[in-house]
Amino acid sequence: MNTELLGPPIDTALPPGRMITSDEGDGDVAPLWLSDGAASAGLWARLCAEHAATGWWPLLLDSLDPGDDEFRPWASGELYPEGMSSPQAHSPADLLATWWGRHAHDSLAQDGEEGEAEQSPHGSPAATAPFGLSWPGCAPGRKPAADPEAVAVAFARLFATRRPHVRLGLVAAGSGADALTAAGWSGPMNYDNDTAKYSAVVRDWERRFGARVVAVGFSTLHLSVAAPPTDKEDALLIAAEHFAVCPDLLWQGSHSSLDSYAEGLIGAGHWELWWD
């Protein structure tokens, strides 16, 4: 038996679990340790505090269908770390500008064959107001008002309370942002199947806003935020970044415009992104 597949070398007692092998390769790539049952926020907090010493980042993992024994994509092994590039290979600012340009154009009404205005399937020009097609640039970073790890622990407790079925995942990675790529998560694959690009942006959010990756679902990402925007101007810039990363927030969410979405970001201690 390959003892390396039994679990990560961590002193804290872990619940029953196993290393998950990836669908890639010959079954010799195991990017994730997954608990067999539900995880406690308290254990997540202890492992987060020990990350600097262990090198294993804890994640609260949600499933596409909590009632399914496969617990996709985690227990089913739908993980593709070998197909990803490196987060360090990408410029967050360049990625955001490129994605903004693509999605902002898709949000515009288009001309029909006979010159009549035709509604874009992805919303309306109002979605990206007040910026229109012009990328407004990245939001300035802010000094966290509270310790980012403490904010992350508080959000982990909230998340685990709301979703008591979540399991614990452990990934050998330098940060939560890097863990997304190291685990081979492919949540945004309908837009780009190289998760390293998203890790690059989340790493920048860790730096600018004290963000921490707390939980991940099949195609959802849940971040704690220690330095959220405090006014509408900064909130609009962050809303633009979120739209660039995850346009479904406006195209299929409850908000039809950046302006509306930005209101909910002011003072918010966590962000949730999801891709269709």
C-alpha positions as CSV (number, residue, x, y, z in Angstrom):
1,M,0.0,0.0,0.0
2,N,1.2,3.5,-0.8
3,T,1.3,5.1,2.7
4,E,1.5,8.5,1.1
5,L,-2.1,8.2,0.1
6,L,-3.3,7.6,3.6
7,G,-3.4,11.3,4.6
8,P,-1.4,14.4,5.1
9,P,1.3,14.6,7.7
10,I,-0.6,16.7,10.3
11,D,-0.3,16.5,14.0
12,T,-3.9,17.5,14.7
13,A,-6.2,14.5,14.8
14,L,-8.3,14.2,11.7
15,P,-11.6,12.5,11.3
16,P,-11.8,9.4,9.1
17,G,-11.0,10.3,5.5
18,R,-8.8,9.4,2.5
19,M,-6.7,10.9,-0.2
20,I,-8.7,11.4,-3.4
21,T,-7.0,10.4,-6.7
22,S,-7.6,12.5,-9.7
23,D,-9.4,11.3,-12.9
24,E,-6.2,12.3,-14.7
25,G,-3.3,10.0,-15.2
26,D,-2.9,6.5,-14.0
27,G,-4.4,6.9,-10.5
28,D,-1.2,8.1,-9.0
29,V,-2.1,11.8,-8.5
30,A,-3.9,12.5,-5.2
31,P,-4.3,16.2,-4.9
32,L,-6.9,16.2,-2.1
33,W,-7.5,14.7,1.3
34,L,-11.3,14.4,2.0
35,S,-13.1,13.6,5.2
36,D,-15.6,10.8,5.0
37,G,-18.2,12.7,6.9
38,A,-19.3,16.2,7.8
39,A,-16.6,18.7,9.1
40,S,-16.7,21.0,12.0
41,A,-15.8,24.7,11.8
42,G,-13.7,24.3,14.9
43,L,-11.4,21.7,13.1
44,W,-11.2,24.0,10.1
45,A,-10.1,26.8,12.4
46,R,-7.4,24.7,14.0
47,L,-6.0,23.6,10.7
48,C,-6.1,27.1,9.3
49,A,-4.0,28.3,12.2
50,E,-1.5,25.5,11.6
51,H,-1.3,26.1,7.9
52,A,2.0,28.0,8.0
53,A,3.6,25.0,9.8
54,T,1.9,22.2,7.8
55,G,1.6,23.6,4.3
56,W,-1.9,22.1,4.0
57,W,-4.8,24.5,3.4
58,P,-8.2,23.5,4.8
59,L,-11.3,23.8,2.8
60,L,-15.0,23.3,3.6
61,L,-16.2,21.4,0.6
62,D,-19.8,21.4,-0.7
63,S,-21.2,19.1,-3.3
64,L,-23.3,19.4,-6.4
65,D,-25.9,17.1,-4.6
66,P,-25.3,16.7,-0.9
67,G,-27.5,13.6,-0.9
68,D,-25.4,11.9,-3.5
69,D,-22.8,9.4,-2.2
70,E,-20.4,10.5,-5.0
71,F,-20.2,13.9,-3.3
72,R,-19.2,15.5,-6.7
73,P,-16.7,16.6,-7.7
74,W,-14.6,15.8,-4.6
75,A,-15.2,12.1,-3.7
76,S,-15.8,11.3,-7.4
77,G,-12.3,12.4,-8.3
78,E,-13.4,15.0,-10.9
79,L,-10.2,16.9,-10.2
80,Y,-7.6,17.9,-12.9
81,P,-4.5,19.5,-11.4
82,E,-2.2,18.3,-14.2
83,G,-4.2,20.3,-16.7
84,M,-3.7,23.6,-14.9
85,S,-1.0,26.2,-15.4
86,S,0.7,28.1,-12.5
87,P,-1.1,31.0,-10.8
88,Q,2.3,32.9,-10.9
89,A,2.2,32.8,-14.7
90,H,-0.7,35.2,-14.9
91,S,-1.2,38.9,-14.3
92,P,-4.4,39.5,-12.3
93,A,-4.9,43.0,-13.7
94,D,-4.5,41.7,-17.3
95,L,-6.9,38.9,-16.7
96,L,-9.6,41.1,-15.2
97,A,-9.3,43.6,-18.1
98,T,-9.5,40.9,-20.7
99,W,-12.5,39.2,-19.1
100,W,-14.3,42.5,-18.5
101,G,-13.9,43.4,-22.2
102,R,-15.3,40.0,-23.2
103,H,-18.3,40.0,-20.8
104,A,-19.2,43.6,-21.2
105,H,-19.5,43.2,-25.0
106,D,-21.6,40.1,-24.4
107,S,-23.9,42.2,-22.2
108,L,-24.7,44.7,-24.9
109,A,-27.8,44.6,-27.0
110,Q,-26.9,43.5,-30.5
111,D,-28.4,44.4,-33.9
112,G,-30.8,41.9,-35.5
113,E,-30.5,40.8,-39.1
114,E,-32.8,43.6,-40.2
115,G,-31.1,46.3,-38.1
116,E,-33.6,46.1,-35.2
117,A,-32.2,46.0,-31.7
118,E,-32.1,42.5,-30.4
119,Q,-31.6,41.7,-26.7
120,S,-28.4,40.0,-25.9
121,P,-28.9,36.6,-24.1
122,H,-26.6,37.8,-21.4
123,G,-28.5,40.8,-20.1
124,S,-28.5,44.4,-21.2
125,P,-26.1,47.4,-21.5
126,A,-27.3,48.5,-18.1
127,A,-25.6,45.6,-16.5
128,T,-22.2,47.2,-16.7
129,A,-23.2,50.8,-16.0
130,P,-21.7,53.2,-15.1
131,F,-18.6,51.8,-16.9
132,G,-20.1,50.5,-20.1
133,L,-17.4,48.8,-22.2
134,S,-14.5,50.6,-20.5
135,W,-12.6,48.6,-17.9
136,P,-12.5,50.9,-14.9
137,G,-9.3,49.3,-13.5
138,C,-8.7,47.4,-10.3
139,A,-10.1,48.6,-6.9
140,P,-7.5,49.9,-4.5
141,G,-6.5,47.7,-1.7
142,R,-7.4,48.5,1.9
143,K,-5.9,47.7,5.2
144,P,-8.0,45.1,7.0
145,A,-10.1,46.3,9.9
146,A,-9.7,42.9,11.5
147,D,-7.3,40.0,11.4
148,P,-8.1,38.1,8.1
149,E,-7.7,34.7,9.7
150,A,-10.1,35.6,12.5
151,V,-12.6,36.8,9.9
152,A,-12.2,33.5,8.0
153,V,-12.8,31.5,11.2
154,A,-16.0,33.4,11.9
155,F,-17.2,32.9,8.3
156,A,-16.3,29.2,8.5
157,R,-18.6,28.8,11.5
158,L,-21.4,30.5,9.6
159,F,-20.9,28.5,6.5
160,A,-20.8,25.2,8.4
161,T,-23.9,26.1,10.3
162,R,-25.8,26.9,7.1
163,R,-24.5,23.7,5.3
164,P,-24.0,21.1,8.0
165,H,-23.2,18.4,5.3
166,V,-20.0,20.0,4.2
167,R,-16.8,17.9,4.4
168,L,-13.3,18.9,5.2
169,G,-10.7,19.0,2.5
170,L,-6.9,19.5,2.8
171,V,-4.7,20.6,0.0
172,A,-0.9,21.0,-0.1
173,A,-0.8,24.7,-1.1
174,G,0.7,27.9,0.0
175,S,-2.6,29.6,0.3
176,G,-6.3,29.1,-0.2
177,A,-6.1,30.7,-3.7
178,D,-3.3,28.3,-4.7
179,A,-5.3,25.4,-3.3
180,L,-8.0,25.8,-6.0
181,T,-5.4,25.0,-8.6
182,A,-3.5,22.4,-6.6
183,A,-6.7,20.5,-6.0
184,G,-7.6,20.6,-9.7
185,W,-11.0,22.3,-9.1
186,S,-12.7,23.2,-12.3
187,G,-15.7,25.1,-11.2
188,P,-15.4,28.0,-13.8
189,M,-14.8,25.6,-16.7
190,N,-17.6,26.9,-18.8
191,Y,-15.7,30.1,-19.1
192,D,-12.1,28.9,-18.7
193,N,-10.8,25.5,-17.8
194,D,-7.5,26.8,-16.4
195,T,-8.2,27.4,-12.8
196,A,-4.8,28.9,-12.3
197,K,-6.1,32.1,-13.8
198,Y,-8.8,32.4,-11.1
199,S,-6.2,31.5,-8.4
200,A,-4.1,34.4,-9.6
201,V,-7.0,36.8,-9.1
202,V,-8.0,35.4,-5.8
203,R,-4.3,35.7,-4.6
204,D,-4.5,39.4,-5.5
205,W,-7.8,39.6,-3.5
206,E,-6.0,38.0,-0.6
207,R,-3.4,40.7,-0.8
208,R,-5.7,43.7,-1.4
209,F,-8.8,42.8,0.7
210,G,-7.6,40.2,3.2
211,A,-9.7,37.6,1.5
212,R,-9.4,34.0,2.4
213,V,-10.7,30.9,0.6
214,V,-13.0,29.1,3.2
215,A,-15.3,26.9,1.2
216,V,-15.7,25.6,-2.4
217,G,-18.6,23.8,-4.1
218,F,-19.0,22.1,-7.4
219,S,-19.0,25.5,-9.1
220,T,-19.1,27.9,-6.2
221,L,-16.4,29.8,-4.3
222,H,-16.8,31.3,-0.9
223,L,-14.4,33.8,0.5
224,S,-14.1,35.7,3.8
225,V,-13.2,39.3,3.4
226,A,-11.4,41.3,6.1
227,A,-11.3,44.6,4.2
228,P,-14.6,45.0,2.3
229,P,-15.5,48.3,0.6
230,T,-16.9,51.0,2.8
231,D,-18.3,53.3,0.1
232,K,-20.1,53.0,-3.2
233,E,-17.2,54.1,-5.3
234,D,-14.9,51.3,-4.2
235,A,-17.8,48.8,-4.1
236,L,-18.5,49.5,-7.8
237,L,-14.9,48.8,-8.7
238,I,-15.0,45.5,-6.8
239,A,-18.3,44.7,-8.4
240,A,-16.7,45.2,-11.8
241,E,-13.9,42.8,-10.8
242,H,-16.5,40.2,-9.6
243,F,-18.4,40.5,-12.9
244,A,-15.1,40.1,-14.9
245,V,-14.4,36.9,-12.9
246,C,-17.9,35.6,-12.7
247,P,-20.4,37.2,-15.1
248,D,-23.2,34.8,-14.0
249,L,-23.5,36.9,-10.9
250,L,-25.4,39.4,-13.0
251,W,-26.5,37.4,-16.0
252,Q,-28.3,34.8,-13.9
253,G,-28.2,36.2,-10.4
254,S,-30.7,38.3,-8.5
255,H,-28.9,41.5,-9.4
256,S,-29.3,42.9,-12.9
257,S,-26.7,45.7,-12.7
258,L,-23.4,46.4,-11.1
259,D,-25.0,49.3,-9.2
260,S,-27.4,46.9,-7.5
261,Y,-24.8,44.3,-6.8
262,A,-22.3,46.8,-5.5
263,E,-24.7,47.9,-2.7
264,G,-24.5,44.4,-1.2
265,L,-20.7,44.5,-1.1
266,I,-20.4,47.5,1.2
267,G,-19.3,46.2,4.5
268,A,-19.8,42.5,3.5
269,G,-17.5,40.1,5.3
270,H,-17.8,37.4,2.7
271,W,-18.1,37.0,-1.1
272,E,-19.8,34.2,-2.9
273,L,-19.1,33.5,-6.6
274,W,-20.8,30.9,-8.8
275,W,-20.6,29.8,-12.4
276,D,-23.3,28.1,-14.4
